[in-house]
Amino acid sequence: MIYTLYSRLDGKHVVFGKVLSGMDVVYKVEAEGKQNGTPKSKVVIADSGEVPL
């Protein structure tokens, strides 16, 4: 997950999504990031899925 501008996005290998519920979890993951972009601790997304278009 990227929360700021990321210059390496090349328009070819980019995925966008939408959080349908659980923004509190997103904010907790965001809080684990350091200023240089590396995580303070290991973050694992264990239960995810996709919503058909």
PyMOL commands that set and color helices and strands:
alter all, ss='L'
color gray80, all
select helices_A, chain A and resi 23-31
alter helices_A, ss='H'
color red, helices_A
deselect
rebuild
show_as cartoon
